[in-house]
Amino acid sequence: MITTTPVPKVALKALTELTGEPRFEVALLMTLNDAVEHRLEKINAEILDYEQQYGMSFEKFQEQGEKENIPNQFSYEVENDYLEWDGLLSRKEKLESILQWLI
C-alpha cells in the first residue's frame, strides 16, 4: 500500500526556488544531495583538523595508541579527540552511503 503525504506549498516553492526544478521529487533529491555533500565537506574538514593536530591518520593514531606512543593519551582531551574523530569517520561513512542512494 502506497500512501501519499501532501507537500506544503511553501516547501514546494522553496525547493523550486532553491534548485530551479519545478518537479518536487527531483528538487527534493537535489536538495538532499547538496545537503549530504555539504555535511561531508564539513566532516572532512574536521577530520583534516585532527590529522593535522596529531600529524597522522586515525588508523595510525589508533595503532600508536595501542603501543601507548601518543603523548598524554589517557588525558580527557586526547580520549575525547579519539571519540570525536572516530565518530566523524563513522558519520562520514554513513553519509557516503546515503550519497550513493541519491545518485
Phi and psi restraints in degrees (range 20) as a CNS / XPLOR table:
assign (resid 1 and name C) (resid 2 and name N)
       (resid 2 and name CA) (resid 2 and name C) 1.0 -100.3 20.0 2
assign (resid 2 and name N) (resid 2 and name CA)
       (resid 2 and name C) (resid 3 and name N) 1.0 129.7 20.0 2
assign (resid 2 and name C) (resid 3 and name N)
       (resid 3 and name CA) (resid 3 and name C) 1.0 -112.3 20.0 2
assign (resid 3 and name N) (resid 3 and name CA)
       (resid 3 and name C) (resid 4 and name N) 1.0 152.1 20.0 2
assign (resid 3 and name C) (resid 4 and name N)
       (resid 4 and name CA) (resid 4 and name C) 1.0 -118.5 20.0 2
assign (resid 4 and name N) (resid 4 and name CA)
       (resid 4 and name C) (resid 5 and name N) 1.0 147.8 20.0 2
assign (resid 4 and name C) (resid 5 and name N)
       (resid 5 and name CA) (resid 5 and name C) 1.0 -118.7 20.0 2
assign (resid 5 and name N) (resid 5 and name CA)
       (resid 5 and name C) (resid 6 and name N) 1.0 126.8 20.0 2
assign (resid 5 and name C) (resid 6 and name N)
       (resid 6 and name CA) (resid 6 and name C) 1.0 -65.0 20.0 2
assign (resid 6 and name N) (resid 6 and name CA)
       (resid 6 and name C) (resid 7 and name N) 1.0 142.1 20.0 2
assign (resid 6 and name C) (resid 7 and name N)
       (resid 7 and name CA) (resid 7 and name C) 1.0 -97.4 20.0 2
assign (resid 7 and name N) (resid 7 and name CA)
       (resid 7 and name C) (resid 8 and name N) 1.0 126.1 20.0 2
assign (resid 7 and name C) (resid 8 and name N)
       (resid 8 and name CA) (resid 8 and name C) 1.0 -58.4 20.0 2
assign (resid 8 and name N) (resid 8 and name CA)
       (resid 8 and name C) (resid 9 and name N) 1.0 139.9 20.0 2
assign (resid 8 and name C) (resid 9 and name N)
       (resid 9 and name CA) (resid 9 and name C) 1.0 -57.0 20.0 2
assign (resid 9 and name N) (resid 9 and name CA)
       (resid 9 and name C) (resid 10 and name N) 1.0 -36.7 20.0 2
assign (resid 9 and name C) (resid 10 and name N)
       (resid 10 and name CA) (resid 10 and name C) 1.0 -64.6 20.0 2
assign (resid 10 and name N) (resid 10 and name CA)
       (resid 10 and name C) (resid 11 and name N) 1.0 -36.5 20.0 2
assign (resid 10 and name C) (resid 11 and name N)
       (resid 11 and name CA) (resid 11 and name C) 1.0 -67.5 20.0 2
assign (resid 11 and name N) (resid 11 and name CA)
       (resid 11 and name C) (resid 12 and name N) 1.0 -43.7 20.0 2
assign (resid 11 and name C) (resid 12 and name N)
       (resid 12 and name CA) (resid 12 and name C) 1.0 -62.5 20.0 2
assign (resid 12 and name N) (resid 12 and name CA)
       (resid 12 and name C) (resid 13 and name N) 1.0 -43.7 20.0 2
assign (resid 12 and name C) (resid 13 and name N)
       (resid 13 and name CA) (resid 13 and name C) 1.0 -62.2 20.0 2
assign (resid 13 and name N) (resid 13 and name CA)
       (resid 13 and name C) (resid 14 and name N) 1.0 -45.1 20.0 2
assign (resid 13 and name C) (resid 14 and name N)
       (resid 14 and name CA) (resid 14 and name C) 1.0 -62.5 20.0 2
assign (resid 14 and name N) (resid 14 and name CA)
       (resid 14 and name C) (resid 15 and name N) 1.0 -44.6 20.0 2
assign (resid 14 and name C) (resid 15 and name N)
       (resid 15 and name CA) (resid 15 and name C) 1.0 -64.5 20.0 2
assign (resid 15 and name N) (resid 15 and name CA)
       (resid 15 and name C) (resid 16 and name N) 1.0 -39.6 20.0 2
assign (resid 15 and name C) (resid 16 and name N)
       (resid 16 and name CA) (resid 16 and name C) 1.0 -64.9 20.0 2
assign (resid 16 and name N) (resid 16 and name CA)
       (resid 16 and name C) (resid 17 and name N) 1.0 -45.1 20.0 2
assign (resid 16 and name C) (resid 17 and name N)
       (resid 17 and name CA) (resid 17 and name C) 1.0 -64.6 20.0 2
assign (resid 17 and name N) (resid 17 and name CA)
       (resid 17 and name C) (resid 18 and name N) 1.0 -40.5 20.0 2
assign (resid 17 and name C) (resid 18 and name N)
       (resid 18 and name CA) (resid 18 and name C) 1.0 -66.8 20.0 2
assign (resid 18 and name N) (resid 18 and name CA)
       (resid 18 and name C) (resid 19 and name N) 1.0 -41.0 20.0 2
assign (resid 18 and name C) (resid 19 and name N)
       (resid 19 and name CA) (resid 19 and name C) 1.0 -105.7 20.0 2
assign (resid 19 and name N) (resid 19 and name CA)
       (resid 19 and name C) (resid 20 and name N) 1.0 -21.3 20.0 2
assign (resid 19 and name C) (resid 20 and name N)
       (resid 20 and name CA) (resid 20 and name C) 1.0 78.7 20.0 2
assign (resid 20 and name N) (resid 20 and name CA)
       (resid 20 and name C) (resid 21 and name N) 1.0 9.7 20.0 2
assign (resid 20 and name C) (resid 21 and name N)
       (resid 21 and name CA) (resid 21 and name C) 1.0 -108.9 20.0 2
assign (resid 21 and name N) (resid 21 and name CA)
       (resid 21 and name C) (resid 22 and name N) 1.0 119.0 20.0 2
assign (resid 21 and name C) (resid 22 and name N)
       (resid 22 and name CA) (resid 22 and name C) 1.0 -77.7 20.0 2
assign (resid 22 and name N) (resid 22 and name CA)
       (resid 22 and name C) (resid 23 and name N) 1.0 -20.5 20.0 2
assign (resid 22 and name C) (resid 23 and name N)
       (resid 23 and name CA) (resid 23 and name C) 1.0 -80.8 20.0 2
assign (resid 23 and name N) (resid 23 and name CA)
       (resid 23 and name C) (resid 24 and name N) 1.0 120.5 20.0 2
assign (resid 23 and name C) (resid 24 and name N)
       (resid 24 and name CA) (resid 24 and name C) 1.0 -54.1 20.0 2
assign (resid 24 and name N) (resid 24 and name CA)
       (resid 24 and name C) (resid 25 and name N) 1.0 -50.5 20.0 2
assign (resid 24 and name C) (resid 25 and name N)
       (resid 25 and name CA) (resid 25 and name C) 1.0 -60.2 20.0 2
assign (resid 25 and name N) (resid 25 and name CA)
       (resid 25 and name C) (resid 26 and name N) 1.0 -41.9 20.0 2
assign (resid 25 and name C) (resid 26 and name N)
       (resid 26 and name CA) (resid 26 and name C) 1.0 -69.0 20.0 2
assign (resid 26 and name N) (resid 26 and name CA)
       (resid 26 and name C) (resid 27 and name N) 1.0 -44.8 20.0 2
assign (resid 26 and name C) (resid 27 and name N)
       (resid 27 and name CA) (resid 27 and name C) 1.0 -62.3 20.0 2
assign (resid 27 and name N) (resid 27 and name CA)
       (resid 27 and name C) (resid 28 and name N) 1.0 -39.6 20.0 2
assign (resid 27 and name C) (resid 28 and name N)
       (resid 28 and name CA) (resid 28 and name C) 1.0 -64.3 20.0 2
assign (resid 28 and name N) (resid 28 and name CA)
       (resid 28 and name C) (resid 29 and name N) 1.0 -45.7 20.0 2
assign (resid 28 and name C) (resid 29 and name N)
       (resid 29 and name CA) (resid 29 and name C) 1.0 -63.2 20.0 2
assign (resid 29 and name N) (resid 29 and name CA)
       (resid 29 and name C) (resid 30 and name N) 1.0 -39.7 20.0 2
assign (resid 29 and name C) (resid 30 and name N)
       (resid 30 and name CA) (resid 30 and name C) 1.0 -61.7 20.0 2
assign (resid 30 and name N) (resid 30 and name CA)
       (resid 30 and name C) (resid 31 and name N) 1.0 -43.0 20.0 2
assign (resid 30 and name C) (resid 31 and name N)
       (resid 31 and name CA) (resid 31 and name C) 1.0 -67.6 20.0 2
assign (resid 31 and name N) (resid 31 and name CA)
       (resid 31 and name C) (resid 32 and name N) 1.0 -42.6 20.0 2
assign (resid 31 and name C) (resid 32 and name N)
       (resid 32 and name CA) (resid 32 and name C) 1.0 -61.7 20.0 2
assign (resid 32 and name N) (resid 32 and name CA)
       (resid 32 and name C) (resid 33 and name N) 1.0 -43.5 20.0 2
assign (resid 32 and name C) (resid 33 and name N)
       (resid 33 and name CA) (resid 33 and name C) 1.0 -59.6 20.0 2
assign (resid 33 and name N) (resid 33 and name CA)
       (resid 33 and name C) (resid 34 and name N) 1.0 -46.5 20.0 2
assign (resid 33 and name C) (resid 34 and name N)
       (resid 34 and name CA) (resid 34 and name C) 1.0 -61.4 20.0 2
assign (resid 34 and name N) (resid 34 and name CA)
       (resid 34 and name C) (resid 35 and name N) 1.0 -41.3 20.0 2
assign (resid 34 and name C) (resid 35 and name N)
       (resid 35 and name CA) (resid 35 and name C) 1.0 -64.4 20.0 2
assign (resid 35 and name N) (resid 35 and name CA)
       (resid 35 and name C) (resid 36 and name N) 1.0 -43.1 20.0 2
assign (resid 35 and name C) (resid 36 and name N)
       (resid 36 and name CA) (resid 36 and name C) 1.0 -66.0 20.0 2
assign (resid 36 and name N) (resid 36 and name CA)
       (resid 36 and name C) (resid 37 and name N) 1.0 -43.9 20.0 2
assign (resid 36 and name C) (resid 37 and name N)
       (resid 37 and name CA) (resid 37 and name C) 1.0 -61.8 20.0 2
assign (resid 37 and name N) (resid 37 and name CA)
       (resid 37 and name C) (resid 38 and name N) 1.0 -40.8 20.0 2
assign (resid 37 and name C) (resid 38 and name N)
       (resid 38 and name CA) (resid 38 and name C) 1.0 -62.9 20.0 2
assign (resid 38 and name N) (resid 38 and name CA)
       (resid 38 and name C) (resid 39 and name N) 1.0 -45.1 20.0 2
assign (resid 38 and name C) (resid 39 and name N)
       (resid 39 and name CA) (resid 39 and name C) 1.0 -64.1 20.0 2
assign (resid 39 and name N) (resid 39 and name CA)
       (resid 39 and name C) (resid 40 and name N) 1.0 -38.7 20.0 2
assign (resid 39 and name C) (resid 40 and name N)
       (resid 40 and name CA) (resid 40 and name C) 1.0 -62.7 20.0 2
assign (resid 40 and name N) (resid 40 and name CA)
       (resid 40 and name C) (resid 41 and name N) 1.0 -39.4 20.0 2
assign (resid 40 and name C) (resid 41 and name N)
       (resid 41 and name CA) (resid 41 and name C) 1.0 -60.4 20.0 2
assign (resid 41 and name N) (resid 41 and name CA)
       (resid 41 and name C) (resid 42 and name N) 1.0 -44.1 20.0 2
assign (resid 41 and name C) (resid 42 and name N)
       (resid 42 and name CA) (resid 42 and name C) 1.0 -64.4 20.0 2
assign (resid 42 and name N) (resid 42 and name CA)
       (resid 42 and name C) (resid 43 and name N) 1.0 -43.2 20.0 2
assign (resid 42 and name C) (resid 43 and name N)
       (resid 43 and name CA) (resid 43 and name C) 1.0 -65.1 20.0 2
assign (resid 43 and name N) (resid 43 and name CA)
       (resid 43 and name C) (resid 44 and name N) 1.0 -43.6 20.0 2
assign (resid 43 and name C) (resid 44 and name N)
       (resid 44 and name CA) (resid 44 and name C) 1.0 -61.0 20.0 2
assign (resid 44 and name N) (resid 44 and name CA)
       (resid 44 and name C) (resid 45 and name N) 1.0 -37.7 20.0 2
assign (resid 44 and name C) (resid 45 and name N)
       (resid 45 and name CA) (resid 45 and name C) 1.0 -65.8 20.0 2
assign (resid 45 and name N) (resid 45 and name CA)
       (resid 45 and name C) (resid 46 and name N) 1.0 -40.4 20.0 2
assign (resid 45 and name C) (resid 46 and name N)
       (resid 46 and name CA) (resid 46 and name C) 1.0 -66.8 20.0 2
assign (resid 46 and name N) (resid 46 and name CA)
       (resid 46 and name C) (resid 47 and name N) 1.0 -39.9 20.0 2
assign (resid 46 and name C) (resid 47 and name N)
       (resid 47 and name CA) (resid 47 and name C) 1.0 -62.6 20.0 2
assign (resid 47 and name N) (resid 47 and name CA)
       (resid 47 and name C) (resid 48 and name N) 1.0 -43.8 20.0 2
assign (resid 47 and name C) (resid 48 and name N)
       (resid 48 and name CA) (resid 48 and name C) 1.0 -60.3 20.0 2
assign (resid 48 and name N) (resid 48 and name CA)
       (resid 48 and name C) (resid 49 and name N) 1.0 -38.3 20.0 2
assign (resid 48 and name C) (resid 49 and name N)
       (resid 49 and name CA) (resid 49 and name C) 1.0 -59.1 20.0 2
assign (resid 49 and name N) (resid 49 and name CA)
       (resid 49 and name C) (resid 50 and name N) 1.0 -45.3 20.0 2
assign (resid 49 and name C) (resid 50 and name N)
       (resid 50 and name CA) (resid 50 and name C) 1.0 -64.9 20.0 2
assign (resid 50 and name N) (resid 50 and name CA)
       (resid 50 and name C) (resid 51 and name N) 1.0 -41.7 20.0 2
assign (resid 50 and name C) (resid 51 and name N)
       (resid 51 and name CA) (resid 51 and name C) 1.0 -61.6 20.0 2
assign (resid 51 and name N) (resid 51 and name CA)
       (resid 51 and name C) (resid 52 and name N) 1.0 -39.7 20.0 2
assign (resid 51 and name C) (resid 52 and name N)
       (resid 52 and name CA) (resid 52 and name C) 1.0 -72.1 20.0 2
assign (resid 52 and name N) (resid 52 and name CA)
       (resid 52 and name C) (resid 53 and name N) 1.0 -39.7 20.0 2
assign (resid 52 and name C) (resid 53 and name N)
       (resid 53 and name CA) (resid 53 and name C) 1.0 -60.7 20.0 2
assign (resid 53 and name N) (resid 53 and name CA)
       (resid 53 and name C) (resid 54 and name N) 1.0 -43.0 20.0 2
assign (resid 53 and name C) (resid 54 and name N)
       (resid 54 and name CA) (resid 54 and name C) 1.0 -100.0 20.0 2
assign (resid 54 and name N) (resid 54 and name CA)
       (resid 54 and name C) (resid 55 and name N) 1.0 -6.2 20.0 2
assign (resid 54 and name C) (resid 55 and name N)
       (resid 55 and name CA) (resid 55 and name C) 1.0 68.3 20.0 2
assign (resid 55 and name N) (resid 55 and name CA)
       (resid 55 and name C) (resid 56 and name N) 1.0 28.7 20.0 2
assign (resid 55 and name C) (resid 56 and name N)
       (resid 56 and name CA) (resid 56 and name C) 1.0 -165.3 20.0 2
assign (resid 56 and name N) (resid 56 and name CA)
       (resid 56 and name C) (resid 57 and name N) 1.0 165.8 20.0 2
assign (resid 56 and name C) (resid 57 and name N)
       (resid 57 and name CA) (resid 57 and name C) 1.0 -74.2 20.0 2
assign (resid 57 and name N) (resid 57 and name CA)
       (resid 57 and name C) (resid 58 and name N) 1.0 167.3 20.0 2
assign (resid 57 and name C) (resid 58 and name N)
       (resid 58 and name CA) (resid 58 and name C) 1.0 -62.6 20.0 2
assign (resid 58 and name N) (resid 58 and name CA)
       (resid 58 and name C) (resid 59 and name N) 1.0 -40.1 20.0 2
assign (resid 58 and name C) (resid 59 and name N)
       (resid 59 and name CA) (resid 59 and name C) 1.0 -60.6 20.0 2
assign (resid 59 and name N) (resid 59 and name CA)
       (resid 59 and name C) (resid 60 and name N) 1.0 -42.7 20.0 2
assign (resid 59 and name C) (resid 60 and name N)
       (resid 60 and name CA) (resid 60 and name C) 1.0 -67.6 20.0 2
assign (resid 60 and name N) (resid 60 and name CA)
       (resid 60 and name C) (resid 61 and name N) 1.0 -38.7 20.0 2
assign (resid 60 and name C) (resid 61 and name N)
       (resid 61 and name CA) (resid 61 and name C) 1.0 -59.9 20.0 2
assign (resid 61 and name N) (resid 61 and name CA)
       (resid 61 and name C) (resid 62 and name N) 1.0 -45.1 20.0 2
assign (resid 61 and name C) (resid 62 and name N)
       (resid 62 and name CA) (resid 62 and name C) 1.0 -60.9 20.0 2
assign (resid 62 and name N) (resid 62 and name CA)
       (resid 62 and name C) (resid 63 and name N) 1.0 -45.9 20.0 2
assign (resid 62 and name C) (resid 63 and name N)
       (resid 63 and name CA) (resid 63 and name C) 1.0 -60.3 20.0 2
assign (resid 63 and name N) (resid 63 and name CA)
       (resid 63 and name C) (resid 64 and name N) 1.0 -45.4 20.0 2
assign (resid 63 and name C) (resid 64 and name N)
       (resid 64 and name CA) (resid 64 and name C) 1.0 -67.7 20.0 2
assign (resid 64 and name N) (resid 64 and name CA)
       (resid 64 and name C) (resid 65 and name N) 1.0 -34.2 20.0 2
assign (resid 64 and name C) (resid 65 and name N)
       (resid 65 and name CA) (resid 65 and name C) 1.0 -65.0 20.0 2
assign (resid 65 and name N) (resid 65 and name CA)
       (resid 65 and name C) (resid 66 and name N) 1.0 -39.1 20.0 2
assign (resid 65 and name C) (resid 66 and name N)
       (resid 66 and name CA) (resid 66 and name C) 1.0 -63.4 20.0 2
assign (resid 66 and name N) (resid 66 and name CA)
       (resid 66 and name C) (resid 67 and name N) 1.0 -29.5 20.0 2
assign (resid 66 and name C) (resid 67 and name N)
       (resid 67 and name CA) (resid 67 and name C) 1.0 -90.5 20.0 2
assign (resid 67 and name N) (resid 67 and name CA)
       (resid 67 and name C) (resid 68 and name N) 1.0 2.3 20.0 2
assign (resid 67 and name C) (resid 68 and name N)
       (resid 68 and name CA) (resid 68 and name C) 1.0 56.7 20.0 2
assign (resid 68 and name N) (resid 68 and name CA)
       (resid 68 and name C) (resid 69 and name N) 1.0 43.3 20.0 2
assign (resid 68 and name C) (resid 69 and name N)
       (resid 69 and name CA) (resid 69 and name C) 1.0 -105.3 20.0 2
assign (resid 69 and name N) (resid 69 and name CA)
       (resid 69 and name C) (resid 70 and name N) 1.0 13.3 20.0 2
assign (resid 69 and name C) (resid 70 and name N)
       (resid 70 and name CA) (resid 70 and name C) 1.0 -100.3 20.0 2
assign (resid 70 and name N) (resid 70 and name CA)
       (resid 70 and name C) (resid 71 and name N) 1.0 122.8 20.0 2
assign (resid 70 and name C) (resid 71 and name N)
       (resid 71 and name CA) (resid 71 and name C) 1.0 -58.1 20.0 2
assign (resid 71 and name N) (resid 71 and name CA)
       (resid 71 and name C) (resid 72 and name N) 1.0 133.7 20.0 2
assign (resid 71 and name C) (resid 72 and name N)
       (resid 72 and name CA) (resid 72 and name C) 1.0 56.1 20.0 2
assign (resid 72 and name N) (resid 72 and name CA)
       (resid 72 and name C) (resid 73 and name N) 1.0 33.2 20.0 2
assign (resid 72 and name C) (resid 73 and name N)
       (resid 73 and name CA) (resid 73 and name C) 1.0 -63.7 20.0 2
assign (resid 73 and name N) (resid 73 and name CA)
       (resid 73 and name C) (resid 74 and name N) 1.0 -17.7 20.0 2
assign (resid 73 and name C) (resid 74 and name N)
       (resid 74 and name CA) (resid 74 and name C) 1.0 -99.7 20.0 2
assign (resid 74 and name N) (resid 74 and name CA)
       (resid 74 and name C) (resid 75 and name N) 1.0 8.3 20.0 2
assign (resid 74 and name C) (resid 75 and name N)
       (resid 75 and name CA) (resid 75 and name C) 1.0 -75.2 20.0 2
assign (resid 75 and name N) (resid 75 and name CA)
       (resid 75 and name C) (resid 76 and name N) 1.0 158.8 20.0 2
assign (resid 75 and name C) (resid 76 and name N)
       (resid 76 and name CA) (resid 76 and name C) 1.0 -58.1 20.0 2
assign (resid 76 and name N) (resid 76 and name CA)
       (resid 76 and name C) (resid 77 and name N) 1.0 -44.1 20.0 2
assign (resid 76 and name C) (resid 77 and name N)
       (resid 77 and name CA) (resid 77 and name C) 1.0 -61.0 20.0 2
assign (resid 77 and name N) (resid 77 and name CA)
       (resid 77 and name C) (resid 78 and name N) 1.0 -47.7 20.0 2
assign (resid 77 and name C) (resid 78 and name N)
       (resid 78 and name CA) (resid 78 and name C) 1.0 -69.8 20.0 2
assign (resid 78 and name N) (resid 78 and name CA)
       (resid 78 and name C) (resid 79 and name N) 1.0 -41.4 20.0 2
assign (resid 78 and name C) (resid 79 and name N)
       (resid 79 and name CA) (resid 79 and name C) 1.0 -65.1 20.0 2
assign (resid 79 and name N) (resid 79 and name CA)
       (resid 79 and name C) (resid 80 and name N) 1.0 -38.7 20.0 2
assign (resid 79 and name C) (resid 80 and name N)
       (resid 80 and name CA) (resid 80 and name C) 1.0 -65.1 20.0 2
assign (resid 80 and name N) (resid 80 and name CA)
       (resid 80 and name C) (resid 81 and name N) 1.0 -42.4 20.0 2
assign (resid 80 and name C) (resid 81 and name N)
       (resid 81 and name CA) (resid 81 and name C) 1.0 -59.1 20.0 2
assign (resid 81 and name N) (resid 81 and name CA)
       (resid 81 and name C) (resid 82 and name N) 1.0 -41.7 20.0 2
assign (resid 81 and name C) (resid 82 and name N)
       (resid 82 and name CA) (resid 82 and name C) 1.0 -58.9 20.0 2
assign (resid 82 and name N) (resid 82 and name CA)
       (resid 82 and name C) (resid 83 and name N) 1.0 -48.8 20.0 2
assign (resid 82 and name C) (resid 83 and name N)
       (resid 83 and name CA) (resid 83 and name C) 1.0 -64.8 20.0 2
assign (resid 83 and name N) (resid 83 and name CA)
       (resid 83 and name C) (resid 84 and name N) 1.0 -42.7 20.0 2
assign (resid 83 and name C) (resid 84 and name N)
       (resid 84 and name CA) (resid 84 and name C) 1.0 -64.2 20.0 2
assign (resid 84 and name N) (resid 84 and name CA)
       (resid 84 and name C) (resid 85 and name N) 1.0 -45.5 20.0 2
assign (resid 84 and name C) (resid 85 and name N)
       (resid 85 and name CA) (resid 85 and name C) 1.0 -61.0 20.0 2
assign (resid 85 and name N) (resid 85 and name CA)
       (resid 85 and name C) (resid 86 and name N) 1.0 -46.4 20.0 2
assign (resid 85 and name C) (resid 86 and name N)
       (resid 86 and name CA) (resid 86 and name C) 1.0 -61.3 20.0 2
assign (resid 86 and name N) (resid 86 and name CA)
       (resid 86 and name C) (resid 87 and name N) 1.0 -41.9 20.0 2
assign (resid 86 and name C) (resid 87 and name N)
       (resid 87 and name CA) (resid 87 and name C) 1.0 -63.9 20.0 2
assign (resid 87 and name N) (resid 87 and name CA)
       (resid 87 and name C) (resid 88 and name N) 1.0 -40.0 20.0 2
assign (resid 87 and name C) (resid 88 and name N)
       (resid 88 and name CA) (resid 88 and name C) 1.0 -61.3 20.0 2
assign (resid 88 and name N) (resid 88 and name CA)
       (resid 88 and name C) (resid 89 and name N) 1.0 -42.5 20.0 2
assign (resid 88 and name C) (resid 89 and name N)
       (resid 89 and name CA) (resid 89 and name C) 1.0 -65.7 20.0 2
assign (resid 89 and name N) (resid 89 and name CA)
       (resid 89 and name C) (resid 90 and name N) 1.0 -36.9 20.0 2
assign (resid 89 and name C) (resid 90 and name N)
       (resid 90 and name CA) (resid 90 and name C) 1.0 -66.6 20.0 2
assign (resid 90 and name N) (resid 90 and name CA)
       (resid 90 and name C) (resid 91 and name N) 1.0 -44.3 20.0 2
assign (resid 90 and name C) (resid 91 and name N)
       (resid 91 and name CA) (resid 91 and name C) 1.0 -65.0 20.0 2
assign (resid 91 and name N) (resid 91 and name CA)
       (resid 91 and name C) (resid 92 and name N) 1.0 -38.0 20.0 2
assign (resid 91 and name C) (resid 92 and name N)
       (resid 92 and name CA) (resid 92 and name C) 1.0 -60.3 20.0 2
assign (resid 92 and name N) (resid 92 and name CA)
       (resid 92 and name C) (resid 93 and name N) 1.0 -45.9 20.0 2
assign (resid 92 and name C) (resid 93 and name N)
       (resid 93 and name CA) (resid 93 and name C) 1.0 -61.1 20.0 2
assign (resid 93 and name N) (resid 93 and name CA)
       (resid 93 and name C) (resid 94 and name N) 1.0 -43.5 20.0 2
assign (resid 93 and name C) (resid 94 and name N)
       (resid 94 and name CA) (resid 94 and name C) 1.0 -64.3 20.0 2
assign (resid 94 and name N) (resid 94 and name CA)
       (resid 94 and name C) (resid 95 and name N) 1.0 -44.8 20.0 2
assign (resid 94 and name C) (resid 95 and name N)
       (resid 95 and name CA) (resid 95 and name C) 1.0 -65.9 20.0 2
assign (resid 95 and name N) (resid 95 and name CA)
       (resid 95 and name C) (resid 96 and name N) 1.0 -37.2 20.0 2
assign (resid 95 and name C) (resid 96 and name N)
       (resid 96 and name CA) (resid 96 and name C) 1.0 -63.5 20.0 2
assign (resid 96 and name N) (resid 96 and name CA)
       (resid 96 and name C) (resid 97 and name N) 1.0 -35.6 20.0 2
assign (resid 96 and name C) (resid 97 and name N)
       (resid 97 and name CA) (resid 97 and name C) 1.0 -66.9 20.0 2
assign (resid 97 and name N) (resid 97 and name CA)
       (resid 97 and name C) (resid 98 and name N) 1.0 -44.5 20.0 2
assign (resid 97 and name C) (resid 98 and name N)
       (resid 98 and name CA) (resid 98 and name C) 1.0 -61.9 20.0 2
assign (resid 98 and name N) (resid 98 and name CA)
       (resid 98 and name C) (resid 99 and name N) 1.0 -40.2 20.0 2
assign (resid 98 and name C) (resid 99 and name N)
       (resid 99 and name CA) (resid 99 and name C) 1.0 -59.5 20.0 2
assign (resid 99 and name N) (resid 99 and name CA)
       (resid 99 and name C) (resid 100 and name N) 1.0 -35.6 20.0 2
assign (resid 99 and name C) (resid 100 and name N)
       (resid 100 and name CA) (resid 100 and name C) 1.0 -65.9 20.0 2
assign (resid 100 and name N) (resid 100 and name CA)
       (resid 100 and name C) (resid 101 and name N) 1.0 -33.0 20.0 2
assign (resid 100 and name C) (resid 101 and name N)
       (resid 101 and name CA) (resid 101 and name C) 1.0 -66.0 20.0 2
assign (resid 101 and name N) (resid 101 and name CA)
       (resid 101 and name C) (resid 102 and name N) 1.0 -33.1 20.0 2
assign (resid 101 and name C) (resid 102 and name N)
       (resid 102 and name CA) (resid 102 and name C) 1.0 -82.5 20.0 2
assign (resid 102 and name N) (resid 102 and name CA)
       (resid 102 and name C) (resid 103 and name N) 1.0 -12.1 20.0 2
